[in-house]
Amino acid sequence: MKKRSDDPEDRAALRDRVIGLGERSFRKNYYPQLRQNLASLERFRTLLDHSTDLILLVALPQQTIVDANAAVQQYLALEREALVGATLAEVGLGAAASLLEGLSQTGAPDQSGELRLDLSGCGERMLELTLRTAQLEGQRYAVAVGRDVTRRHRAECEVRKLSEVVEQSPAAVVVTDAAGCIEYVNRRFTEMTGYTAEEVSGKRLAAFEAEHAAPVLDATLWTETADDCWHGEFLNRSRNGERYWEHQRISPIRDPEGRIAHFVAVKEDITHRKQAAQKIEHLALHDSLTDLPNRAFFQQRLEEWLHRARTGEAAGALFFLDLDDFKDVNDSLGHHAGDAVLQGTARRLRQCVRDRDFIARLGGDEFAVIAPEVHTPEAACELVERILAGLLAPHRLEEMDVSVGVSIGIALFPTDGSAAAELLRNADLALYRAKGEGNGRYCFYRADMDAEVLRQRLIARELRRAAERRELRLNYQPIVDLRSGRLTGLEALLRWHHAERGSVPPAYFVPIAEQTRLIVPIGDWVLHEVCRQIGEWDAMGLPPVPVAVNLSAVQFRHADLPRAVSEALEAGGVAARRIHLEITESVAMHNSEEVFDTLTALRARGLEISLDDFGTGYSSLSHLNRLPIDRLKIDRSFLRDVHQNEGQAMVDAIVALARVLGKQVIAEGIENAVQLDYLRTLGPMDGQGHFFSRPLPAEACAAVLARGALPQ
C-alpha cells in the first residue's frame, strides 16, 4: 500500500481528483433525473398557478398554510410570502376550521361545504371548499380546493325568490312549451280554475278555458305572441261551472338563439273589477233614488231611436211626465215622503209600460218614456191612459194616503221632430199645455203651440217682475144685503196694470201664475196688502167690514198657508174675523182629508170660509155637510137663466140646500134688476155684481165705507 503523502499540494490534488470523480458520477447517474424532476415540478407549479380554483396545502393540526397557488393570492389579495406559514384564520379563512375539525373527527378522506366569507374590500363572498387529507414524510396535510360560488349562490337566491313570488302571486301563472302544452302552473291557477297541476300537466292551455274563449286563445297563442305578446279579456268558466271575468296575457320566452322555447301566460281574475266598473257605469247612467236611467242615458237612447227613425226603421212616441203639486208633498210631509212618492212613481211606471219601452227620470219630479213602435196617436193614447190610471192612485205613506197627479206631454217621432233637441222641446211644450188644462191631463204636441206657449212664458217672466215694479193692484167689489142695500163686506180682486200693455185681464194672467206657482208669492202679497189696507181704513175711523180674499188651488194646497195667513194678520194688526177666505168647490173636492185639515186649522185661527162657484164642482151632500165652511156663493152662471124655470129651479135648490145646512148665501154676478128681484123672493141673502158696483180702487172704497151703503 502506498504511503499517504504529507505534502499539502499532493493532498489538494488528491481531493480534486476525488471530487471530480463524484461530480462526473452524479452528472452521469442523477443529474438527468433531477433535471426531469425539477421540470415536472415547474410544470406542476405552472398548472397550479393557472388554475382558477383556489388550492392550498395546509399542515395539520396547526392549520398553517404550507403552500398556495396564484388564485389564492389573487382571491385574498396577499403575496405568497404572507400566506406561507400563516394560519387559515390569519388570512381570513377561519370559517374553514369547522370543516378541518370535521375531517379530523370523522376520519373521512375528504370533507366539503360552503363558507360565507367577509373579505375586506370584497364584501361578503361564498366559497365552495373541498378538503382531502394527505400524508407526506410523516406529516399530515390537508389539500384544500376552493371555488368562488358567490354569483351562483346569488342566482340561486334570485331563482328561489322568483319562484316564491310566482307561487305567491295573486295572478295565475302558466308556463307551456313551444307547442302550448302546460309544463308549470302556480298555486293561484288551481285556486282560480279548480284544476290541479297534475290534471293540466302536458295538456294544452286552451283545453281548460271556456268554450267561447278557447278558439280565440288557440288562434292567438301561437301567432300573435310569436312577435309580441297577446292580451285580452273574456268571460271564463272554472271547473265547477262558476263564471268569472279573466284578463290573460301570453308572452313568448326565447332561448339564446332567439327561438321560442316556452310561453308564459298570466291570468288575472278581474270579476270584482268588472263588477265595480259595471256598477260605476250603472251609477253614471242611472238615477240613485229610483234606479231608473238618468237624463244622460235617456239622451243617448233617444239619439239611437231617432237615428233609426231617420233611416225609416223605427217610429214611436216620447212622453214627458211631470208630477202635479209634488212640491206640496215635500213642503208638507218632508223630503223623505217626496222621495217615497218618486220611488213609488218609478215602480208604477215600470208596471204600466211595455217591456220594450224606455223609462227615465230626468230630474226632480220629471220623468220620460220612449215608446217605440207607436205609429198613431190612438196607440199613444192607449198607452198614456194606462200610465195615468197607474199613477193617479194615492201613495200609501206611513198609514196616510198621499195623492199626486201627473201631467203628460206627447210628441211623436219622427213627425214631431227628427232631432233630439227638437223632439224634447215639442214634448215639453205639450206638457206645458197639459198642465195648463188642469191636473191629470195629457196633451199632444201641435205646431200652433209654439207661439201660444212662448206668449205664456213671456207673460210669466213679466209677471215675476210685476210685484217689484208695483204693477199689481187690488180693487174691492162691495157685497150688500139684497133687501136693505146695506154694505156687508168687500171682495179683494187682483188687477195687473202693465206699464206697456195696460190693464191685463185676470183671466189671462191668473192661470199662468198658477201654472208657474207664482200665485203662491202673489197670494202672500195679496193677504199682506189686504191686511195693510184694513189697518189704514181703521186708522181713518171707517166702519169695519170683512174683506173676502180668494185662494187659488195651488195656494190652498201650499203647506204654509195657515202660517202665511197668521203672519199677514199679525203684520197688519188685523183681527181674524175681518178676513173671509174663499175657495172654489173644485178645490174643496180635491183630497178631502187635506182640505178638511187645512180648513179646520184656518177656522181655529178665527177666519171664516166661503165656498165659491158653488154648484159647479159636483160635491156630495155628505162631504159638503162635513166641511167647516160658513157660506155658499152661488156661481154667476146660474143667475143668467133665472128668467127661465130651469134656471130658477137650480137657484132654488142651492138656496134650500144652504138653509138646510145652516150656511149663509151670497149670490155673485148680479147684472140686472130681474135677477135682483128674483133673489129677494128667496129670503135674506147677500149679493154682489155690476148692478151694484164694479170693483173699486181702495181710495173710492173709503167713501162707500163711510156711507155704509152704495148710492141708489
Buried (B, 14 or more C-beta within 10 A) or exposed (E): EEEEEEEEEEEEEEEEEEEEEEEEEEEEEEEEEEEEEEEEEEEEEEEBBEBEBBBBBBBBEEBBBBBBBBBBBEBBEBEBEBBEEBBBEBBBBBBBBEBBEBBBEEEEEEBBBBBEBEBEEBEEBBBBBBBBBEEEEEEEBBBBBBBBBBEEBEEEEEEEEEEEEBEEBEBBBBBBEBEBBBBBBBBBBBEBBBBEBEBBEEBBBBEBBBEEBBEBBBEBBBEBBEEEBBBBBBEBBBEEEEEBBBBBBBBBEEEEEEEBEBBBBBBBBBBEEBEEEEEEEEEEBBBEEBBBBBBEBBBEBBEBBBEBBEEEEBBBBBBBBBBBBBBBBBBBBEEEBBBBBBBBBBBBBBEBBEEEBBBBBBEEBBBBBBBBEBBEBEBBBEBBEBBBEBBBEEBEBEEEEBBBBBBBBBBBBBBBBEBBEBBBBBBBBBBBBBBBEEBBBBBBBEEEBEEBBEEBBEBBEBBBEBBEEEBBBBBBBBBBBBEEEEBBBBBBBBBBBBEEEEEBEBEEBBBBBBBBBBBBBBBBBBBBBBBBBBBEBBEEEBEEBBBBBBBBBBBBBBBEBBEBBBBBBEEBEBBBEBBBBBBBBBBBBBBBEBBBEBBEBBBEEEBBBBBBBBBEBEBEEEEBBEBBBBBBBBBBEBBEBBEEEEBBEBBBEBBEBBBEEEBBBBBBBBBEEEBBEBBEEBEEBBBBBEBBBEBBEBEEBBEBBEEEBEEE
